[in-house]
Structures are given as C-alpha cells and as structure tokens.
Amino acid sequence: MRESGILCPVSSLPSKYGIGCFSKEAYEFVDFLSEAGQSYWQVLPFGPTGYGDSPYQSFSTFAGNPYFIDPETLIKDGLLYEHEVRDFFFGSDPERVDYGALYNNRFVLLELAFQRFLANPDKEYEAFKSKHAFWLEDYGLYMALKAKNGGKAWTDWDDDVKKRDPEALAAARLEFSETIEFYCFQQYEFFKQWAKLKEYANDKGVKIIGDIPFYTSADSADTWANPEIFLMDEDCLPKKVAGCPPDAFSADGQLWGNPIYDWKYLKKTKYEWWIRRIASTFELVDVLRVDHFRAFDEFYEIPYGEKTAKNGEWVKGPGLGLFREMKKQLGELHIIAEDLGYITPSVRKLLKDSGFPGMKVLQFAFDSREESDYLPHNYEHNCVVYTGTHDNETTRGWIESICNEDRDFARRYIGSVFTDYGQFTWDFIRTAQASVADLCIVPIQDYLVKDNRARINHPSTTGTNWQWRMRPRELSGELAKSIYEMTKLYYRLPKKAEPEEAEEA
C-alpha cells in the first residue's frame, strides 16, 4: 500500500512555552496532517535530552522528555495557575528553542505542579509506577544522584552508589524519596498526555513513527542500572566504545564514546533488555525506525581511551537472532531500518532477511560522477523514501549549496525547468512521491521551503542543533490542500479518504 507522511520532531512544533509540546498546537498539527491526506507523523526520539540537547544522547532510553509536558493541561487539571505559567521565561525567539531557559525554569514550574499533585494524586498513578517499575525507579534515583553530584557522570560518583551497593542504594532511595517521586510524576504526566495525543492522531487516521537509537548514552540511567549488558571493567569504565572508522570525510573517523553491548551476555538472557526496550517504545508509537541498523550486522568498536577512531575494528553484531527473538516474544512489528552510510553485502542480506524496509534519501542520489542506489529508478517497493532526514540540510538549503554539476544533474533527472529554488523543492518532493517506494516521508521544512536556518541537526557539531521551531500559524489550509493534491495524484492517500473521494465524484 502506498502511503506518505511528514517528519516533524515534537520540539519543532510552535507553542508559547519555548519548545514544542503536547499542547493544542500538537493537536492542530495532527489536524493539518489529516487535512493534507497524510498517514504518518514521524516524531524522532522522545527521550530526555542530554549532552548537546540531542535526543540521541539521552539520560534514559525508556523515559520521555519532560519539556514536552503541556503546561495548559496542568492548568486544566488544577496543578498550575495561569499567572504562574506566565511568570516563567522560556525563551524569546519563537523560531528557536532556548534550552538554557528551559533547563532553568521548566523544572521549577513542574515542581509547583508536583507539590499540588502530591496532595491529591490520580488513582492511576500507582498503577503507572508499578507497570514501569523495571526502569522508572532506577531513572528517578539516577537523576536524583546526578543532581546531588553536581551533574557529574555516574562514573565519577562515589564507588558505593556507582557500583550499586545494595545498602548505599537503599539509603539513597530513602534520602531522595521525594526527588525520585518528582521524576516519576514527570513521566506519569508525559505518558498520560502523549497517550491522549496519540489516540487523537490514530482516530484521525494518522499513525506515529518513532525512533530508537542503537546505542545508549554513556552517562545514562541505562548504563548505570544495567552494567552487565555492556563491556565494562570492574571500575565501571567501558572497555570499548562506539564510533565509525576514518573515511573520505574524516581522517580520524568518528569517536562517539557510547559503551558497547555485551552481545554474548544479552543472547544468554534471550535479549531481555532489548525486548523490553522495543516493547516499551511500541507502547508510544505505531512504527519504529531503528537507528544505525548496520550495527546489528557489524559494529565498529574502539579501545576506551583512544583519542581518535583510527584504531578500532569491525565486530559481528547479533544479526537475525535478535529479530527472531523479538518476533517470537512480541509478534510482528512494523520497523523501518535506518540502513544509511557504509553498507556491505552482509548488511544488505540482513535487511533482506529481516523483511524490514530500508531508507532511501533523495538528497544522496545526485552525484554527477556516478550512479547511486538512491536514484528512484533503482528503488524497490519495500523501502521508505525521504527527501532528507533530520540529519540533512533542508532540500532548499541542499540545492543552494551543491556544485553546479550536481545541481544540473538533479534538475535534469527530476525534470525541473525552474531556477527558483522554491519551485525546485516542490519538484523534488514530487519525485519522491512519484517513486515506487511504499512510503514517502517529507520533513515539514521542505513543504515550507525553508533554507538551512531550519536545519534540525548537523552531525558531529554541538551548540546549534535541535533548535528550529515552526512559527505560530505557519501551516495554512492552502498548504494542506497542496500536499493533499500531490498525495492524491500519486495514490498515497490513506484508505479512509478513498470513500469520501468516491462520494464527491
């Protein structure tokens, strides 16, 4: 079945609270998707942002970002007053996220709501904590201990709590019981508000595509609470860390620093931690994009302490065994494999054997020196085509920045006679929509014809990423109609729209 959707991280939605959240603007975005004939909303990871404000370096792979909690819902629930919300500064630029302002003020606001919640907690609260106890208690304690230690990584904490001495942890749980409860409250509100929004989207015929990073952050509740699933020494330091080897773009390679999984141990447990992780994420989404898919076949590991990625080596990953166990325990799952980057024949075989659709990024197709697998005439049906992803330039920014030879090749291939970059962007989208790919995903910035000031992320850089937001009322009925007409032309409308079209005819 041919379908299409729009990529827009929650953080990029407009709102009055400094960052996109589960506010009325999120519901309006769902209405826009429905009006535009879209079947999917791709939201990217939900986790609390860590170093560099990236959701791919999160303090927890299970927790939700507390910045996404909607203050207006808390007002409706009697946990906040309007004047309290107005008194806090969340940033002055409606097109940029001010993470410093959020960090300094959002938690103070949530603390006010939490204190009122304690006086009269919801009946469902204890059931929520019980259901998520396998990660929630450790996450709350981790965040409390991290605050006590001035934000230091857990590997720099005192040995007793770093190495999870039972008596030390029991004492810490007692000492920080209210702080732990505060973090549990945040997660309760996140999950409750998102469940309501997701239900609204599903009722509108819009499914949610989530995202799961392959690795966990070195400084996270996951690594602290589950050291046995990683290759770590007796001092809780990683023996090996993740990265990628030197290539034409980086002479030293990339040293990411994430701890490496102990796949032999995980296999003995029937991949219990990974199964729980996948199952937990599917409670929040309908489809899951698995980041860095090639690492399930082979991953690149570097000895801990190296200054560059030069001295690493490729090591075999879990392969199809993990996916078979997932299917055995969880049933059929809708997964998209992020198979970008350096792809070998064995990675291609794993993708084919898994049955998961891979990704085709149209911006990668137009190298005038050679033919590319990303050119649409090379696609198979079982794939997802993107004009670009959150890691790419916007399409307008891309066409402005590439060399004349590649730009001319792109124009000739897609049949765009326009020198105007705005019209070219729409022709580029049209090429993706017209392809044989079963699913087409377009970042909202491309439909808005934004330049690179609206870029979400520039890999291997920090300080300016994950900041772009849409302005209020930037999405119009006219834009929704244009997207709908293109979606209809290329037979990507959701099934529910077909009877309505037949009646109109």
ABEGO torsion letter per residue (X at the ends): XBBBBBBBBAAABBBAAGBBBABAAAAAAAAAAAAAGBABBBAEBABBBBBGGBAABBABAABBBAAABBAAAAAAAGABBAAAAAABBAEABAABBBAAAAAAAAAAAAAAAAAAAAABBBAAAAAAAAAAAAAAAAAAAAAAAAAAAGGBBAAABBAAAAAGBAAAAAAAAAAAAAAAAAAAAAAAAAAAAAAAAAAAAAAAGBBBBBBBBABBBABBAAAAABAAABBBBAAGBBABBBEBBBBAABAAEBBAGBBBBBAAAAAAAGGAAAAAAAAAAAAABABBBBBGAAAAABBBBBBBGBABAAABBBBBBAEAAAAAAAAAAAEBBBBBBBABEBBBAAAAAAAAAAGBBBBBBAAAABBAABBBAABAAABBABBBBBABBAABBBAAAAAAABBAAAAAAAAAAAGBABABAAAAAAAAAAAAAABABABBBBBAAAAAGBBAAABABBBGBBGABGABBBBBGABBAAAAAAAAAAAAAAGABBAAAAAAAAAAX
